[in-house]
Amino acid sequence: MKIEGCTALVTGANRGIGLGFVEELLAEGAAHIYAAARSAEDAATLSAMGDGRVTGIVLDVTRPEQVAAAAAACTGVSLLVNNAGAFNRHTLMRAPDMGSMRHEMEVNFFGLVAMCRAFAPILGANGGGAIVNVLSAGAIVPVPEMGGYSPSKFAARAAGDCIRAELAGQGTAVTSLIVGSVDTRMAEHVKGVDKASPRDIARAGLLAVRHGLEEHDTDRHAVEVRAFLARDPHRLRLSMVQRMAKLQARWQAEGTGK
Ligand SMILES: NC(=O)c1ccc[n+]([C@@H]2O[C@H](COP(=O)([O-])OP(=O)(O)OC[C@H]3O[C@@H](n4cnc5c(N)ncnc54)[C@H](OP(=O)(O)O)[C@@H]3O)[C@@H](O)[C@H]2O)c1
């Protein structure tokens, strides 16, 4: 897939990795970028970016009418970047109710699938194109303190594999990005870890799309998690249990049970 000259749509484009994708797409010569944000104000800011190649659109991926409106308006798309994501920082067992994990599933899994369903005919009509799904190291290793987030990313990764097979006949490639640790609002609570920049992730993601990779680890943290998983899955699971115990002790001391 060629990035130069393509028309892309990026969800969650107003900040973080999504904005990094818009900036990299501009730098790599995309013809047009639909930059999606949940608020009209953010969409207007995005439209003012660059040199007329960015159109901000309002899109909440959990709202079917907005997904349908985006598909009706953006018929030239050949690259769909499913970047929008939610992480509510609760655990599965101690969250006050199931609301936060349902929300993570709605955005990270159902929202992603809804976008693929809406744009599959468009990608097909435009020669096949590509879908890139921004996933997480939490999609290959269950991370207990992440509550519904990690399971939602596992589900999204599985969906991506199914969609790749379903859309192979129309020539649409599907790339899953396994993202480790990035300097964005979602990860601002993570301390003492080297974080990649949003543009680094976008650059790695577009490289993966260009080469038609099915799955790509975008940064050092993701590569390390993958290596640990391959080397010693039992020790990795044990380290998660130990890490959870430490966190629970800390939350108890702070009175901040999640
Ligand atoms: N940061 C990391 O270390 C890291 C690691 C692994 C994976 N990721 C993944 O990278 C992606 C981008 O996250 P980020 O780190 O850039 O975080 P971020 O700065 O928190 O950005 C999240 C983006 O998703 C948007 N969003 C949330 N719910 C949405 C919905 N229902 N519909 C449409 N957009 C929605 C947000 O919009 P608003 O501004 O309106 O809230 C925002 O633009 C996510 O899929 C995340 O899971 C991040």
The ligand as a MOL file (V3000), in Angstrom:
LIG
                    3D

  0  0  0     0  0            999 V3000
M  V30 BEGIN CTAB
M  V30 COUNTS 48 52 0 0 0
M  V30 BEGIN ATOM
M  V30 1 N -0.3150 5.7000 25.2140 0
M  V30 2 C 0.0760 4.4300 25.2850 0
M  V30 3 O 1.0570 4.1170 26.0010 0
M  V30 4 C -0.6350 3.3770 24.4790 0
M  V30 5 C -0.1400 2.0730 24.5800 0
M  V30 6 C -0.7630 1.0700 23.8440 0
M  V30 7 C -1.8380 1.3760 23.0320 0
M  V30 8 N -2.3180 2.6480 22.9640 0 CHG=1
M  V30 9 C -3.4810 2.8750 22.0870 0
M  V30 10 O -3.2570 3.9950 21.2480 0
M  V30 11 C -4.5210 4.5660 20.8610 0
M  V30 12 C -4.4500 6.0770 21.0610 0
M  V30 13 O -4.2720 6.3400 22.4380 0
M  V30 14 P -3.3620 7.5390 22.9670 0
M  V30 15 O -2.2690 6.9430 23.7530 0
M  V30 16 O -3.0680 8.4840 21.8890 0 CHG=-1
M  V30 17 O -4.3590 8.1520 24.0470 0
M  V30 18 P -5.1240 9.5310 24.1890 0
M  V30 19 O -4.1990 10.6800 24.0610 0
M  V30 20 O -5.8900 9.3330 25.4490 0
M  V30 21 O -6.1110 9.5690 22.9190 0
M  V30 22 C -7.2420 8.7780 22.8300 0
M  V30 23 C -8.0370 9.2860 21.6510 0
M  V30 24 O -9.1860 8.4330 21.4620 0
M  V30 25 C -10.3250 9.2670 21.3820 0
M  V30 26 N -11.5470 8.5720 21.7860 0
M  V30 27 C -11.8590 8.0550 23.0000 0
M  V30 28 N -13.0930 7.5180 22.9580 0
M  V30 29 C -13.5680 7.7040 21.6940 0
M  V30 30 C -14.7670 7.3840 21.0240 0
M  V30 31 N -15.7870 6.7710 21.6660 0
M  V30 32 N -14.9080 7.7300 19.7230 0
M  V30 33 C -13.9140 8.3680 19.0680 0
M  V30 34 N -12.7550 8.7300 19.6520 0
M  V30 35 C -12.5820 8.3850 20.9450 0
M  V30 36 C -9.9930 10.4440 22.2920 0
M  V30 37 O -10.8830 11.5240 22.0390 0
M  V30 38 P -11.1840 12.6730 23.1730 0
M  V30 39 O -10.0010 13.6140 23.1330 0
M  V30 40 O -12.4600 13.2900 22.7330 0
M  V30 41 O -11.2970 11.9660 24.4840 0
M  V30 42 C -8.5690 10.7060 21.8670 0
M  V30 43 O -8.5310 11.4090 20.6550 0
M  V30 44 C -5.5760 3.8790 21.7140 0
M  V30 45 O -6.2500 2.8940 20.9700 0
M  V30 46 C -4.7620 3.2270 22.8280 0
M  V30 47 O -5.3960 2.0950 23.3560 0
M  V30 48 C -1.7460 3.6520 23.6710 0
M  V30 END ATOM
M  V30 BEGIN BOND
M  V30 1 1 1 2
M  V30 2 2 2 3
M  V30 3 1 2 4
M  V30 4 1 4 5
M  V30 5 2 4 48
M  V30 6 2 5 6
M  V30 7 1 6 7
M  V30 8 2 7 8
M  V30 9 1 8 9
M  V30 10 1 8 48
M  V30 11 1 9 10
M  V30 12 1 9 46
M  V30 13 1 10 11
M  V30 14 1 11 12
M  V30 15 1 11 44
M  V30 16 1 12 13
M  V30 17 1 13 14
M  V30 18 2 14 15
M  V30 19 1 14 16
M  V30 20 1 14 17
M  V30 21 1 17 18
M  V30 22 2 18 19
M  V30 23 1 18 20
M  V30 24 1 18 21
M  V30 25 1 21 22
M  V30 26 1 22 23
M  V30 27 1 23 24
M  V30 28 1 23 42
M  V30 29 1 24 25
M  V30 30 1 25 26
M  V30 31 1 25 36
M  V30 32 1 26 27
M  V30 33 1 26 35
M  V30 34 2 27 28
M  V30 35 1 28 29
M  V30 36 1 29 30
M  V30 37 2 29 35
M  V30 38 1 30 31
M  V30 39 2 30 32
M  V30 40 1 32 33
M  V30 41 2 33 34
M  V30 42 1 34 35
M  V30 43 1 36 37
M  V30 44 1 36 42
M  V30 45 1 37 38
M  V30 46 2 38 39
M  V30 47 1 38 40
M  V30 48 1 38 41
M  V30 49 1 42 43
M  V30 50 1 44 45
M  V30 51 1 44 46
M  V30 52 1 46 47
M  V30 END BOND
M  V30 END CTAB
M  END
